[in-house]
Amino acid sequence: MTREGLSYDETYAPLEAVPELARKIGFRGKVPAASTVTSLVIRVGAEYLERLIVRTGASLTRGRTHTAGDATGVGIRQYERWFDVRHGAASRRRRFVKLHALVATRAAWPFFLSARVTVGTWGDSPELGPLLERIDPDVDVGNVARDKGYQSRKNAERIEARGGLPVIDLKANVTAKTLGSPAWKRLVVRRRGNRRAFRCRYRRRTVVEGIFGAVKRRFGEMVKSRRRHAQRAEVL
């Protein structure tokens, strides 16, 4: 339904009118009315969907898995591109929910390893920790590519603690002072000591941008739900 951009009513009407179609897609009895579906959607826990994404990603993982992560906004009220408002006023970003994700950067078939949905005004950097914690412990994390928005000593420590290699783009004025974070110094030294190797690792980050673009082209850039919980569930 969401994949085709249809509302509950638009889905129910043809299935009720053409029983053969309903049976073909799996309904064996009466098709639930749109009002019934609406009342049940809010009972689907976003936490359950997050765990389902993690389990699915773990089942697809083979060996050491390089990852990339970022966040993107999904509209909740009217058509507006996240690209136009992501650096704008908070009042405009409230018209979005934000999908934070870590994905496996396989060129042929990338997939989600973990995902969370927050309000549009929430920062990107604090979400790296929860995303890493949700990845199945059996998944061997390799390079973790993130943009400058995730530049922090705490994030470098989080990635290394998970067994990964921080590949975070850095601003020009950063220093290698540890301030209690050896992982940060190692990150800065690698970034400046071998720029070619860093670029080879960092270019995998474009995979997550491609996934976000493909999802929005396929499912649209807006959610149809109005309740905050249902919006989270719809995005997940």
Residue pairs with C-beta under 8 A, 6 or more apart in sequence:
1 7
1 8
1 11
2 219
2 224
2 234
3 218
3 219
5 219
5 220
7 34
7 224
8 34
8 37
8 38
9 34
11 34
12 31
12 32
12 33
12 34
12 37
14 21
15 21
15 22
15 25
15 27
15 31
16 22
16 31
22 31
32 40
41 225
41 230
41 233
41 234
42 227
42 229
42 230
42 233
44 233
45 233
46 117
46 229
46 232
46 233
46 236
49 233
49 236
50 114
50 115
50 116
50 134
50 236
51 134
53 112
53 113
53 114
53 115
53 236
54 113
54 114
54 134
54 135
54 136
55 136
56 111
56 112
57 104
57 111
57 112
57 113
57 114
57 135
57 136
57 139
58 113
58 135
58 136
58 138
58 139
60 104
60 111
61 104
61 113
61 136
61 138
61 139
61 140
63 140
64 140
64 141
64 142
65 104
65 113
65 139
65 140
65 141
65 142
66 104
66 105
66 142
66 143
66 144
66 145
66 201
66 204
67 102
67 103
67 104
67 105
67 113
67 141
67 142
67 143
67 144
67 145
67 164
68 102
68 103
68 105
68 144
68 145
68 146
68 204
68 205
68 206
68 207
68 208
69 100
69 101
69 102
69 103
69 128
69 131
69 144
69 145
69 146
69 150
69 208
70 100
70 101
70 124
70 146
70 147
70 205
70 208
70 209
70 212
71 98
71 99
71 100
71 101
71 124
71 127
72 82
72 98
72 99
72 212
72 216
73 82
73 85
73 86
73 93
73 96
73 97
73 98
73 99
73 120
74 82
74 96
74 97
74 98
74 99
74 216
74 221
74 222
74 223
74 231
74 235
75 82
75 95
75 96
75 221
75 222
75 223
76 95
76 96
76 97
76 222
76 223
76 225
76 226
76 231
77 95
78 95
78 222
79 221
79 222
80 92
80 95
80 96
81 221
82 96
82 221
85 92
85 93
85 95
85 96
86 93
90 121
93 120
93 121
94 119
94 120
94 121
95 120
96 120
97 117
97 118
97 119
97 120
97 223
97 228
97 231
97 232
97 235
98 117
98 118
98 119
98 120
98 122
99 115
99 116
99 117
99 212
99 235
100 115
100 116
100 117
100 118
100 124
100 127
100 131
101 112
101 114
101 115
101 116
101 131
101 208
101 211
101 212
102 112
102 113
102 114
102 115
102 131
102 132
102 135
102 144
103 110
103 111
103 112
103 113
103 207
103 208
103 211
104 110
104 111
104 112
104 113
105 143
105 145
105 204
105 205
105 207
105 208
106 207
107 207
110 207
110 208
110 210
110 211
112 211
113 135
113 139
114 131
114 132
114 134
114 135
115 131
115 236
116 127
116 130
116 131
116 134
117 231
117 232
117 235
117 236
118 127
119 228
124 149
124 150
125 149
125 150
125 151
125 152
125 155
128 146
128 150
128 155
128 158
128 159
129 154
129 155
129 158
132 141
132 144
132 158
132 159
132 162
132 164
135 141
135 162
140 163
141 159
141 162
141 163
141 164
142 164
142 165
143 164
143 165
143 167
143 201
143 204
144 159
144 162
144 164
144 165
144 166
144 167
145 167
145 168
145 201
145 202
145 204
145 205
146 155
146 166
146 167
146 168
146 169
146 205
147 168
147 169
147 205
148 168
148 169
148 170
148 171
150 168
151 168
151 169
151 170
151 171
151 174
153 178
153 179
153 180
153 181
153 183
153 184
154 181
155 166
155 168
156 166
156 168
156 181
156 183
156 184
156 186
156 187
157 181
157 183
157 184
159 165
159 166
159 183
160 166
160 183
160 186
165 201
166 183
166 187
167 198
167 201
167 202
167 204
167 205
168 187
169 202
170 187
170 188
170 191
174 188
175 188
176 184
176 185
176 188
176 189
177 185
178 184
178 185
190 197
190 198
191 198
223 231
223 234
223 235
224 234
225 231
225 233
225 234
